[in-house]
Structures are given as C-alpha cells and as structure tokens.
Amino acid sequence: MLDLAVLRKNPELLKKKLQDRFYDIDVDKLVEMDKEIRKNKSVLDELLASRNKLSKEIGKRKAKKEQADDLIKKVNETADKIKKTEEEYNKKHEEFMNIWLLVPNMIDDSTPIGKDESDNVEIRKWGDIKEFGFKPKEHFELAAELDMLDFERGAKLSGSRFVVYKGLGARLERALINFMLDLHTKEHGYKEIIPPYIVNENVMVGTGQFPKFRDEAYETGGQYLIPTAEVPLVNLHREEILKEDDLPIKYAAYTACFRKEAGSYGKDVKGIIRQHQFNKVELVQFTKPEESFDALEALTNSAERVLQLLGLPYRVVVLSSGDIGFSAAKTYDIEVWLPGQNQYREISSCSNTLDFQARRASIRYKGKEGKTYFPHTLNGSGVAVGRCLVAVLENYQQEDGSIKIPEKLIPYFGDKEIR
C-alpha cells in the first residue's frame, strides 16, 4: 500500500495519480477518515496514559496501606471509556483500511498516460519474423495433429479452460521449464525456490491480489491457490527485517498458477493462451530503493534472454497508466510473435512495485546506520511456459506438420524435432 504521508501531506498528488490511472476513489473522504482515526487514537492514548498513572498511584497508596477506593473507581471508569474508544477506533480503522487497500500504486513518471492497451508504447523489437511458404497453423491445430494436447479430457476432468498435456506435449513443457530455471539460476543469479501453491489471505493481501482481485482467486477452506509464484515469493520475507548487505535478493520459481480469469470469457476460447491453470517461471527481486529501476531493466532483459536463446521474435512495450497492474509503478510487457495468429501476444510482464508490496507485507531492511527502510520489490515472468510452448510450435512448424526444436532446447527435450 501507499505511504500514508502521501494522503496527509499531498492529497492533490494522490488525486492526480488516481486520475491518471482512471480510478474513482474519494481522496477527500479518506483524508477526513484518517483525521478522525488519528483524533480517536490520540484520545485513546491519553486514556491509557491516565489509567497507567492512576494504577501507579493506587500501588503507592496500597504500599503505604492507605485507602484507594476513589482511585479504583476512576480506573474502572477510565477502563470503560478505553473500551468504548478502542472499539470506535478499531471500527473506523477497519473502514478506512477497506478503502485504503483498494488504492493502487502510484505510477512512475516514465509510465505513459493512456486508457488501455492501445496506449502502450513499443520500445524495442528483437528477431526476424519468419516468412512461411505456406499458411502457418495455430498451435491448437498443430498440437491436435501431433497428439500433444487434449482439451476434451481436460474439460472432462475439470471444466472449460483446462487441458491435459500428453506425450511430446508434456515433454516439451517440462523441457521449457528446466531450460528457463537453469538459465535464470546459472546465468542470471537467481536462487531457485519451490513454494507452496496454497496460501492464506494475508499473503494475498501482501502482494495486492486482495481485496481487489478476490473474485479471480480459487478458494479452498479459507486458503487460496496462488495466481502466480510472485505471491509466495514476495511473502517469503513477510514481517521480517532484512539486512542491507543481503540486498538484492533474487528468487526464481516454477509453479502452476490458478486464475478464474473473471471477465475473460469469450477471449482465446481455443488453445492454451488463456487457461485457469497454467505453468510459469517467475522472477522476484528485493532491492534497495535507489537500485530498483536498474533492477527492472535487468529483470526484463533476463526474461528476454529466454526468447532470444530460443530464437523467438518479440517486442517490448511499456504499459500505459490504464493498462498497468494494480501494484505496479512501471511495467514492461514482452510480447512474442505468433505466426498462426499473425500478431504479438504477451508472454511476460515485468514490474517494479516500489515499496507498495513491502508496506502491505511489512517487509523492511536495516541500513548500515541502523535505520529501517522498506525495500522495493520487482516481479516478472521468466516466462509463461504454456505461451512459450505455443510460440515454439507456431514459429518452428514445418510444412509437413512437424516441429523443429530450437537448438538451445534440444539438450532438454532430447530430440531435434516433433513429428
């Protein structure tokens, strides 16, 4: 969440930033609520101090074996006032937090202002788009012919937007996962983590999934299936104080991800572009504030390196203020070229959340001078595995329906082609 100092010292800036993101939140109401809470807290502190003073005086009188009934009466009266004031404070604080937790991060000045993805700005392209001597097929057509994906049985087991990977499809998915993990851990300096796939509500709040995206989460007995490994990775250090010398901390994890994709029905109904369960290799960093934007560039380059080594053309765009995620201040999307669709599609999203998540999850680090600070957190897909499989199938398809395996992937897959 944001630093309350922004609300208290510069509410007009907050209004402007919310306007840039096309969010309709009553900042003036929040300012008044915050004033009431602080006034209430001041009264509560005074009552607590008064009770402590009276208690000490009672102790002195009893030590002298003097009567203290009048003070005891005052303590009891004060205790009643404390209870009432505390209840009022907790109620007002909860009402405030219910709104404050819905306030998104403030975008960085380098994020372009725009309503939606049409206002995203392309900043670079990589790779040559292959010209086919035939009409390229989409991945689900290729996969059906090669018996790699089974949508009917996926639906039979779990419903729509689930798939069963079969035979060479399962092997290719596994090869891509291992290739990505080796690249990020051996060449990019990330430590591999295998986190739980089920987390509690506080963890979902910590990264900004809750309360805003509660409707998209799969709930199980009061816990939740993770929508991305970012959630457990960031919260690994929840309510901890790190050491400055330990920063930056860099984690990589392969996990399955689970999303209801609320509002996406009717989009990408064929294939595995948009599934309720999908695999992803995630990258997360904790950095000192002054290093986070350099870290964002490096993290994005690490994700790009996956596609470069696989020979997959792509472009990088910076997201506009209307398309950027709730917790992010700046985001790069990497979009891979899919010849079957004749368009670029997102395969990685790399974001700097500044101290927004660290505040929500109460993650701090102690500087060398002894003061504590909130680190900046960053996250990015390194990359979405299923979409990478789609890109390999479509970019490396041959006229006879076979698929060439990218050279760097052959040691992981074990063969040079799929047919």
C-alpha positions as CSV (number, residue, x, y, z in Angstrom):
1,M,0.0,0.0,0.0
2,L,1.0,3.6,-0.3
3,D,2.7,5.6,2.4
4,L,0.1,7.4,4.5
5,A,2.3,10.5,4.2
6,V,1.1,10.9,0.6
7,L,-2.5,11.2,1.8
8,R,-1.7,13.5,4.7
9,K,0.9,15.8,3.0
10,N,0.0,15.8,-0.6
11,P,-3.6,14.6,-1.3
12,E,-3.7,16.6,-4.6
13,L,-0.8,14.5,-5.9
14,L,-2.7,11.3,-5.0
15,K,-5.8,12.6,-6.8
16,K,-3.8,13.3,-9.9
17,K,-2.1,9.9,-9.8
18,L,-5.5,8.2,-9.4
19,Q,-6.9,10.2,-12.2
20,D,-4.0,9.1,-14.4
21,R,-5.0,5.5,-13.7
22,F,-8.7,6.2,-14.3
23,Y,-9.5,5.2,-10.7
24,D,-12.5,6.7,-9.0
25,I,-11.6,6.9,-5.3
26,D,-12.8,9.7,-2.9
27,V,-9.5,11.0,-1.6
28,D,-11.2,13.8,0.4
29,K,-13.2,11.2,2.3
30,L,-10.0,9.3,3.0
31,V,-8.4,12.4,4.4
32,E,-11.3,13.0,6.7
33,M,-11.4,9.4,7.8
34,D,-7.7,9.5,8.6
35,K,-8.1,12.7,10.7
36,E,-10.9,11.1,12.7
37,I,-8.8,7.9,13.3
38,R,-5.8,10.0,14.5
39,K,-8.0,12.1,16.7
40,N,-9.5,8.9,18.1
41,K,-6.1,7.4,18.6
42,S,-4.9,10.5,20.5
43,V,-7.9,10.2,22.9
44,L,-7.2,6.5,23.4
45,D,-3.5,7.2,24.2
46,E,-4.5,9.9,26.7
47,L,-6.9,7.5,28.4
48,L,-4.3,4.7,28.5
49,A,-1.8,7.1,30.0
50,S,-4.3,8.3,32.6
51,R,-5.1,4.7,33.6
52,N,-1.4,3.9,34.0
53,K,-0.9,7.0,36.1
54,L,-3.9,6.0,38.3
55,S,-2.7,2.4,38.6
56,K,0.7,3.6,39.8
57,E,-0.9,5.9,42.4
58,I,-3.0,3.0,43.6
59,G,0.1,0.9,44.0
60,K,1.8,3.7,46.1
61,R,-1.3,4.0,48.4
62,K,-1.5,0.3,48.9
63,A,2.2,0.2,49.7
64,K,1.5,2.7,52.4
65,K,-1.6,0.8,53.4
66,E,-3.8,3.8,52.5
67,Q,-7.3,3.7,51.2
68,A,-7.6,3.9,47.3
69,D,-11.3,3.3,46.6
70,D,-11.7,6.7,44.9
71,L,-8.8,5.9,42.5
72,I,-10.0,2.4,41.8
73,K,-13.4,3.9,40.9
74,K,-11.6,6.3,38.5
75,V,-9.6,3.4,37.0
76,N,-12.8,1.4,36.3
77,E,-14.5,4.5,34.8
78,T,-11.4,5.0,32.6
79,A,-11.4,1.4,31.6
80,D,-15.0,1.7,30.3
81,K,-14.0,4.8,28.3
82,I,-11.0,2.9,26.9
83,K,-13.1,0.0,25.8
84,K,-15.6,2.3,24.1
85,T,-12.9,4.4,22.5
86,E,-10.9,1.4,21.4
87,E,-14.0,-0.2,19.8
88,E,-14.7,3.1,17.9
89,Y,-11.0,3.3,16.8
90,N,-10.9,-0.3,15.5
91,K,-14.2,0.2,13.6
92,K,-13.0,3.4,12.0
93,H,-9.6,2.0,11.2
94,E,-11.2,-1.1,9.6
95,E,-13.5,1.1,7.5
96,F,-10.5,3.2,6.4
97,M,-8.3,0.2,5.5
98,N,-11.1,-1.4,3.5
99,I,-10.8,1.6,1.2
100,W,-7.1,2.3,1.5
101,L,-6.2,-1.3,0.4
102,L,-8.1,-0.6,-2.8
103,V,-5.9,2.3,-3.7
104,P,-3.5,1.3,-6.4
105,N,0.2,2.1,-6.5
106,M,1.1,5.5,-7.9
107,I,2.6,5.2,-11.4
108,D,6.1,6.3,-12.1
109,D,6.6,9.4,-14.2
110,S,8.0,7.3,-17.0
111,T,4.8,5.4,-17.4
112,P,2.8,6.7,-20.4
113,I,-0.7,8.1,-19.7
114,G,-3.4,6.2,-21.5
115,K,-6.8,4.4,-21.1
116,D,-5.9,0.9,-22.2
117,E,-3.5,-1.4,-24.0
118,S,-3.9,0.6,-27.2
119,D,-1.9,3.3,-25.5
120,N,1.0,1.1,-24.6
121,V,4.3,2.2,-26.1
122,E,6.6,-0.1,-28.1
123,I,10.2,0.5,-27.1
124,R,12.1,-2.2,-29.0
125,K,11.8,-5.4,-31.1
126,W,14.0,-8.4,-31.4
127,G,14.3,-11.1,-34.1
128,D,13.1,-11.5,-37.6
129,I,9.6,-12.6,-38.3
130,K,9.8,-15.8,-40.5
131,E,8.1,-15.8,-43.9
132,F,6.4,-19.2,-44.4
133,G,5.9,-20.8,-47.8
134,F,2.6,-22.0,-46.6
135,K,-0.2,-20.7,-44.3
136,P,1.0,-21.2,-40.7
137,K,-1.3,-23.1,-38.4
138,E,-2.3,-22.1,-34.9
139,H,-0.8,-24.1,-32.0
140,F,-4.0,-26.0,-31.2
141,E,-4.2,-27.3,-34.8
142,L,-0.6,-28.4,-34.7
143,A,-1.0,-29.9,-31.2
144,A,-4.1,-31.9,-32.3
145,E,-2.3,-33.4,-35.3
146,L,0.7,-34.4,-33.1
147,D,-1.4,-35.6,-30.2
148,M,0.2,-33.2,-27.7
149,L,-2.7,-31.5,-26.0
150,D,-6.1,-33.0,-25.0
151,F,-8.8,-30.3,-24.4
152,E,-11.7,-32.7,-24.3
153,R,-10.3,-34.8,-21.4
154,G,-9.1,-31.6,-19.7
155,A,-12.7,-30.4,-19.8
156,K,-14.0,-33.8,-18.6
157,L,-11.7,-33.7,-15.6
158,S,-12.0,-30.0,-14.6
159,G,-14.2,-28.0,-16.9
160,S,-13.6,-25.4,-19.6
161,R,-10.1,-23.8,-19.9
162,F,-8.2,-26.8,-18.6
163,V,-6.0,-29.0,-20.7
164,V,-4.1,-32.3,-20.5
165,Y,-0.6,-32.3,-21.8
166,K,0.2,-35.6,-23.5
167,G,3.3,-37.4,-24.6
168,L,5.6,-35.0,-26.5
169,G,3.5,-32.1,-25.3
170,A,4.2,-32.9,-21.7
171,R,7.9,-33.5,-22.5
172,L,8.1,-30.1,-24.3
173,E,6.5,-28.3,-21.4
174,R,8.9,-29.9,-18.9
175,A,11.9,-29.2,-21.2
176,L,11.0,-25.5,-21.3
177,I,10.6,-25.3,-17.5
178,N,14.0,-26.9,-16.9
179,F,15.6,-24.7,-19.6
180,M,14.3,-21.5,-18.0
181,L,15.2,-22.5,-14.5
182,D,18.8,-23.4,-15.5
183,L,19.1,-20.1,-17.4
184,H,17.9,-17.9,-14.5
185,T,19.8,-19.7,-11.7
186,K,23.1,-20.4,-13.5
187,E,23.4,-17.3,-15.7
188,H,21.3,-14.6,-14.0
189,G,22.0,-15.3,-10.4
190,Y,18.6,-16.2,-9.1
191,K,18.1,-18.7,-6.2
192,E,15.5,-21.4,-7.1
193,I,12.5,-21.8,-4.7
194,I,9.7,-24.3,-4.6
195,P,7.0,-22.5,-2.7
196,P,3.6,-23.8,-1.5
197,Y,0.8,-23.5,-4.1
198,I,-1.8,-22.7,-1.3
199,V,-1.5,-19.5,0.8
200,N,-3.5,-17.7,3.4
201,E,-5.5,-14.4,3.0
202,N,-2.8,-12.2,4.5
203,V,-0.3,-13.4,1.9
204,M,-2.8,-12.5,-0.9
205,V,-3.2,-9.0,0.6
206,G,0.5,-8.6,0.9
207,T,1.1,-8.6,-2.9
208,G,-2.1,-6.7,-3.8
209,Q,-4.2,-9.6,-5.0
210,F,-6.7,-9.0,-2.2
211,P,-9.1,-7.3,-1.8
212,K,-9.3,-6.1,-5.4
213,F,-9.0,-9.4,-7.2
214,R,-10.7,-11.7,-4.7
215,D,-13.3,-12.8,-7.3
216,E,-10.5,-14.2,-9.5
217,A,-9.0,-16.5,-6.8
218,Y,-9.7,-20.1,-6.2
219,E,-10.6,-20.6,-2.6
220,T,-10.2,-23.8,-0.6
221,G,-11.1,-24.0,3.0
222,G,-10.2,-20.4,3.8
223,Q,-6.9,-20.6,1.8
224,Y,-6.2,-19.8,-1.8
225,L,-4.5,-21.3,-4.8
226,I,-1.7,-19.0,-6.0
227,P,-2.4,-16.9,-9.1
228,T,1.4,-16.6,-9.6
229,A,4.6,-17.5,-7.8
230,E,5.0,-13.8,-7.1
231,V,2.6,-14.2,-4.2
232,P,4.5,-16.7,-2.1
233,L,8.0,-15.4,-3.2
234,V,7.4,-11.8,-2.1
235,N,5.8,-13.0,1.1
236,L,8.8,-15.3,2.0
237,H,10.1,-12.3,3.9
238,R,6.7,-11.1,5.3
239,E,7.1,-9.3,8.6
240,E,10.8,-9.6,8.5
241,I,13.7,-7.1,8.8
242,L,16.4,-7.9,6.2
243,K,20.0,-6.8,6.2
244,E,21.1,-4.2,3.7
245,D,24.1,-6.3,2.8
246,D,21.7,-9.2,1.8
247,L,20.1,-7.0,-1.0
248,P,19.5,-7.6,-3.7
249,I,17.7,-10.9,-3.1
250,K,16.7,-12.7,-6.3
251,Y,14.3,-15.7,-6.4
252,A,13.1,-17.9,-9.3
253,A,10.4,-20.4,-9.0
254,Y,8.4,-22.7,-11.3
255,T,4.8,-23.2,-10.2
256,A,1.4,-23.9,-11.6
257,C,-0.8,-20.8,-11.4
258,F,-4.5,-20.7,-10.9
259,R,-6.9,-17.9,-12.0
260,K,-10.6,-17.8,-12.6
261,E,-9.9,-15.2,-15.3
262,A,-13.0,-13.3,-14.4
263,G,-14.2,-11.2,-17.3
264,S,-12.1,-13.1,-19.9
265,Y,-14.9,-15.4,-21.2
266,G,-15.2,-15.2,-24.9
267,K,-11.5,-14.4,-25.3
268,D,-9.0,-17.0,-26.6
269,V,-11.5,-19.8,-26.3
270,K,-9.3,-22.1,-28.4
271,G,-6.0,-23.4,-27.3
272,I,-3.9,-22.7,-24.2
273,I,-3.4,-18.9,-24.4
274,R,-5.9,-18.3,-21.6
275,Q,-6.3,-21.2,-19.1
276,H,-7.5,-21.4,-15.5
277,Q,-4.4,-23.5,-14.7
278,F,-1.0,-22.8,-16.4
279,N,2.7,-23.1,-15.7
280,K,5.0,-20.2,-15.2
281,V,8.6,-19.5,-14.2
282,E,8.6,-16.4,-12.0
283,L,11.4,-14.0,-11.1
284,V,11.2,-11.8,-8.0
285,Q,13.7,-9.3,-6.6
286,F,14.1,-7.3,-3.3
287,T,16.3,-4.3,-3.8
288,K,17.3,-1.0,-2.2
289,P,15.1,1.8,-3.5
290,E,17.8,3.6,-5.4
291,E,18.6,0.4,-7.4
292,S,15.1,-0.8,-8.3
293,F,14.7,0.8,-11.7
294,D,18.1,-0.6,-12.9
295,A,16.9,-3.9,-11.5
296,L,13.7,-3.7,-13.6
297,E,15.8,-3.3,-16.7
298,A,18.0,-6.3,-15.8
299,L,15.0,-8.4,-14.8
300,T,13.3,-7.6,-18.2
301,N,16.5,-8.5,-20.0
302,S,16.6,-11.8,-18.2
303,A,13.1,-12.7,-19.4
304,E,14.0,-11.5,-22.9
305,R,17.0,-13.8,-22.9
306,V,14.7,-16.8,-22.8
307,L,13.2,-15.8,-26.1
308,Q,16.5,-14.8,-27.7
309,L,18.1,-18.2,-26.9
310,L,15.0,-19.9,-28.4
311,G,15.1,-17.7,-31.5
312,L,11.5,-16.4,-30.9
313,P,10.8,-12.9,-32.3
314,Y,9.3,-10.5,-29.8
315,R,8.7,-6.9,-28.9
316,V,8.8,-5.0,-25.6
317,V,6.2,-2.4,-24.7
318,V,5.8,-0.2,-21.6
319,L,2.3,-0.3,-20.3
320,S,0.1,2.7,-20.2
321,S,-1.4,4.0,-16.9
322,G,-4.8,2.4,-17.8
323,D,-3.3,-1.0,-18.5
324,I,-0.8,-1.3,-15.8
325,G,-1.3,-3.7,-12.9
326,F,-2.7,-2.7,-9.5
327,S,0.6,-3.0,-7.6
328,A,2.9,-1.8,-10.3
329,A,4.5,1.6,-10.7
330,K,6.1,0.7,-14.1
331,T,5.7,-2.4,-16.2
332,Y,7.3,-3.8,-19.4
333,D,5.3,-6.4,-21.3
334,I,7.3,-8.8,-23.5
335,E,5.1,-9.9,-26.5
336,V,6.2,-12.9,-28.5
337,W,5.3,-13.2,-32.2
338,L,2.8,-15.9,-33.1
339,P,2.6,-16.5,-36.8
340,G,-0.5,-18.7,-36.5
341,Q,-2.4,-15.7,-35.1
342,N,-0.3,-13.2,-37.1
343,Q,0.2,-11.0,-34.0
344,Y,2.3,-10.4,-30.9
345,R,0.9,-11.8,-27.6
346,E,2.1,-11.2,-24.1
347,I,4.4,-13.8,-22.7
348,S,6.0,-11.9,-19.8
349,S,5.1,-8.9,-17.6
350,C,7.9,-7.3,-15.6
351,S,7.1,-4.7,-12.9
352,N,8.6,-2.5,-10.3
353,T,6.2,-2.1,-7.4
354,L,8.5,0.2,-5.5
355,D,7.7,-0.1,-1.7
356,F,4.0,-0.8,-2.3
357,Q,4.1,-4.5,-1.6
358,A,6.8,-4.2,1.1
359,R,4.5,-1.9,3.1
360,R,1.5,-4.3,2.7
361,A,3.6,-7.3,3.8
362,S,5.6,-5.4,6.4
363,I,9.0,-6.2,4.9
364,R,11.8,-3.9,5.9
365,Y,15.6,-3.9,5.8
366,K,18.0,-2.3,8.3
367,G,20.5,0.2,6.8
368,K,24.1,0.2,7.9
369,E,23.4,3.3,10.1
370,G,20.7,1.4,12.0
371,K,17.6,2.9,10.4
372,T,15.0,0.6,8.8
373,Y,13.6,1.1,5.3
374,F,11.1,-0.6,3.0
375,P,12.8,-2.4,0.1
376,H,11.5,-2.2,-3.4
377,T,10.0,-5.4,-4.9
378,L,10.1,-6.4,-8.5
379,N,8.5,-9.4,-10.3
380,G,8.4,-10.7,-13.8
381,S,7.5,-13.9,-15.8
382,G,10.6,-15.6,-16.9
383,V,8.5,-16.7,-18.9
384,A,4.9,-18.1,-19.1
385,V,5.7,-21.7,-20.1
386,G,2.5,-22.6,-21.9
387,R,2.7,-19.5,-24.1
388,C,6.3,-20.3,-24.8
389,L,5.3,-23.7,-25.9
390,V,2.7,-22.1,-28.2
391,A,5.4,-19.8,-29.6
392,V,7.7,-22.7,-30.3
393,L,5.0,-24.7,-32.1
394,E,3.9,-21.9,-34.3
395,N,7.4,-20.4,-35.1
396,Y,9.1,-23.7,-35.7
397,Q,6.3,-25.5,-37.6
398,Q,7.2,-27.1,-40.9
399,E,5.0,-27.6,-44.0
400,D,4.7,-31.3,-43.3
401,G,3.2,-30.6,-39.8
402,S,6.4,-31.4,-37.9
403,I,8.0,-29.1,-35.4
404,K,11.7,-28.3,-35.2
405,I,13.1,-27.9,-31.7
406,P,15.2,-24.8,-31.1
407,E,18.9,-25.7,-30.8
408,K,19.3,-24.5,-27.2
409,L,16.3,-26.6,-26.2
410,I,17.4,-29.9,-27.7
411,P,19.5,-31.0,-24.7
412,Y,16.4,-30.6,-22.5
413,F,13.9,-32.1,-24.9
414,G,16.1,-34.9,-26.2
415,D,15.2,-34.8,-29.9
416,K,15.6,-32.4,-32.7
417,E,12.0,-32.4,-33.9
418,I,8.5,-33.4,-33.1
419,R,6.6,-35.4,-35.7
